[in-house]
Amino acid sequence: MPGFTLPRTVRTTRITRAHKISAAVVASASCAAALALTAAPSNAETTAAHAPAAVKPVSANGLPLTAKDRADDGKKDQQLASSLTTGLKVTAVAKQGHTAKQAADRSADRKVIAAPKAAAPKAAAPKAAPKAAPKRYANNLDGWIRESLDIMKSKRIPGSYEGLHRNIMRESSGNPNAVNDWDINAINGIPSKGLLQVIQPTFDTYHVSGTPHKLTDPVANITAAANYAAHRYGSIDNVNSAY
């Protein structure tokens, strides 16, 4: 076996006491580190690795914020808060106005519904038609005949103006106070009188209501004679002589 000779430098190198102490210190430190890693939780290393670093605020262009930028941001924040406050106030006012309008509408609806309950004003009573002025007739033969015809019409007694006028002119010549004092009636004490020469018993029997109860009254005499002639001859128009 060939012989192996160490170099001189190795042979002459000696481990001094200082070298031994240094090696002991290094070994102790290595053990302490190993014990520390063994005792720490398993995620301690991960947590330390992922712990967030302090983030410094930056502006929109990526540069750190300056004092002016912070002041501008503060003003914007105040403006935004003021705008939000104003919006809330406007919304609240609008909501109050809408609520008030709804209340007013409900009140108006209640009034409309309640309106029929109110007493309706009484309609003004229709004015009475003015009374027609009484018809006036002339105080002569024409007026007496016309008034008699109106009364006869209301009593449904037939006769015409011509029939009345013709018989009046034959019997009295139109004199309402004419008296026959020579015929049989006069001899018997009941003379014929008036426009149509009527005796009292006949006048009393055929007197027309609404006329004076007087034999020589022109209208009463004509209507009574026409009423008598209607019962006996059908109409005064049918009389052409003493009757």
Solvent accessible surface area in square Angstrom, and as a share of the most:
residue,aa,sasa,rsa
1,M,233,1.04
2,P,123,0.78
3,G,79,0.76
4,F,176,0.73
5,T,108,0.63
6,L,87,0.43
7,P,76,0.48
8,R,173,0.63
9,T,98,0.57
10,V,81,0.46
11,R,112,0.41
12,T,88,0.51
13,T,98,0.57
14,R,196,0.72
15,I,130,0.66
16,T,69,0.40
17,R,190,0.69
18,A,65,0.50
19,H,107,0.48
20,K,130,0.55
21,I,97,0.49
22,S,67,0.43
23,A,64,0.50
24,A,59,0.46
25,V,95,0.54
26,V,99,0.57
27,A,55,0.43
28,S,70,0.45
29,A,62,0.48
30,S,65,0.42
31,C,80,0.48
32,A,61,0.47
33,A,56,0.44
34,A,54,0.42
35,L,128,0.63
36,A,63,0.49
37,L,141,0.70
38,T,113,0.66
39,A,90,0.69
40,A,48,0.37
41,P,93,0.59
42,S,117,0.76
43,N,92,0.47
44,A,38,0.30
45,E,140,0.63
46,T,73,0.42
47,T,85,0.49
48,A,77,0.60
49,A,80,0.62
50,H,140,0.63
51,A,64,0.49
52,P,125,0.79
53,A,84,0.65
54,A,105,0.81
55,V,137,0.79
56,K,161,0.68
57,P,74,0.47
58,V,84,0.48
59,S,26,0.17
60,A,117,0.91
61,N,113,0.58
62,G,49,0.47
63,L,110,0.55
64,P,90,0.56
65,L,34,0.17
66,T,78,0.46
67,A,80,0.62
68,K,144,0.61
69,D,45,0.24
70,R,131,0.48
71,A,55,0.43
72,D,49,0.26
73,D,59,0.30
74,G,29,0.28
75,K,124,0.53
76,K,130,0.55
77,D,92,0.48
78,Q,131,0.58
79,Q,126,0.56
80,L,108,0.54
81,A,54,0.42
82,S,66,0.42
83,S,70,0.45
84,L,109,0.54
85,T,65,0.38
86,T,74,0.43
87,G,36,0.34
88,L,128,0.64
89,K,130,0.55
90,V,92,0.53
91,T,86,0.50
92,A,48,0.37
93,V,100,0.58
94,A,63,0.49
95,K,142,0.60
96,Q,127,0.56
97,G,41,0.40
98,H,106,0.47
99,T,73,0.43
100,A,62,0.48
101,K,127,0.54
102,Q,77,0.34
103,A,45,0.35
104,A,60,0.47
105,D,64,0.33
106,R,124,0.45
107,S,39,0.25
108,A,52,0.40
109,D,81,0.42
110,R,146,0.53
111,K,141,0.60
112,V,106,0.61
113,I,127,0.64
114,A,49,0.38
115,A,59,0.46
116,P,110,0.69
117,K,173,0.73
118,A,69,0.54
119,A,100,0.78
120,A,82,0.64
121,P,125,0.79
122,K,198,0.84
123,A,96,0.74
124,A,98,0.76
125,A,85,0.66
126,P,126,0.79
127,K,193,0.82
128,A,93,0.72
129,A,86,0.67
130,P,126,0.80
131,K,194,0.82
132,A,94,0.73
133,A,89,0.69
134,P,112,0.70
135,K,142,0.60
136,R,214,0.78
137,Y,65,0.25
138,A,54,0.42
139,N,135,0.69
140,N,71,0.36
141,L,34,0.17
142,D,58,0.30
143,G,2,0.02
144,W,40,0.14
145,I,0,0.00
146,R,127,0.46
147,E,53,0.24
148,S,0,0.00
149,L,38,0.19
150,D,56,0.29
151,I,36,0.18
152,M,2,0.01
153,K,165,0.70
154,S,84,0.54
155,K,94,0.40
156,R,224,0.82
157,I,19,0.10
158,P,60,0.38
159,G,28,0.27
160,S,40,0.26
161,Y,74,0.28
162,E,102,0.46
163,G,0,0.00
164,L,0,0.00
165,H,69,0.31
166,R,76,0.28
167,N,0,0.00
168,I,0,0.00
169,M,85,0.38
170,R,95,0.35
171,E,44,0.20
172,S,11,0.07
173,S,85,0.55
174,G,17,0.17
175,N,72,0.37
176,P,27,0.17
177,N,104,0.53
178,A,21,0.16
179,V,79,0.46
180,N,29,0.15
181,D,112,0.58
182,W,191,0.67
183,D,29,0.15
184,I,110,0.56
185,N,39,0.20
186,A,22,0.17
187,I,131,0.66
188,N,98,0.50
189,G,55,0.53
190,I,65,0.33
191,P,36,0.22
192,S,8,0.05
193,K,65,0.28
194,G,0,0.00
195,L,0,0.00
196,L,0,0.00
197,Q,29,0.13
198,V,6,0.04
199,I,35,0.18
200,Q,75,0.33
201,P,65,0.41
202,T,27,0.16
203,F,0,0.00
204,D,70,0.36
205,T,97,0.56
206,Y,51,0.19
207,H,45,0.20
208,V,8,0.05
209,S,73,0.47
210,G,81,0.78
211,T,13,0.08
212,P,70,0.44
213,H,117,0.52
214,K,124,0.52
215,L,13,0.07
216,T,33,0.19
217,D,31,0.16
218,P,26,0.16
219,V,15,0.08
220,A,0,0.00
221,N,0,0.00
222,I,0,0.00
223,T,0,0.00
224,A,1,0.00
225,A,1,0.00
226,A,0,0.00
227,N,25,0.13
228,Y,32,0.12
229,A,0,0.00
230,A,22,0.17
231,H,132,0.59
232,R,156,0.57
233,Y,79,0.30
234,G,42,0.41
235,S,14,0.09
236,I,0,0.00
237,D,48,0.25
238,N,90,0.46
239,V,7,0.04
240,N,106,0.54
241,S,66,0.43
242,A,92,0.71
243,Y,63,0.24
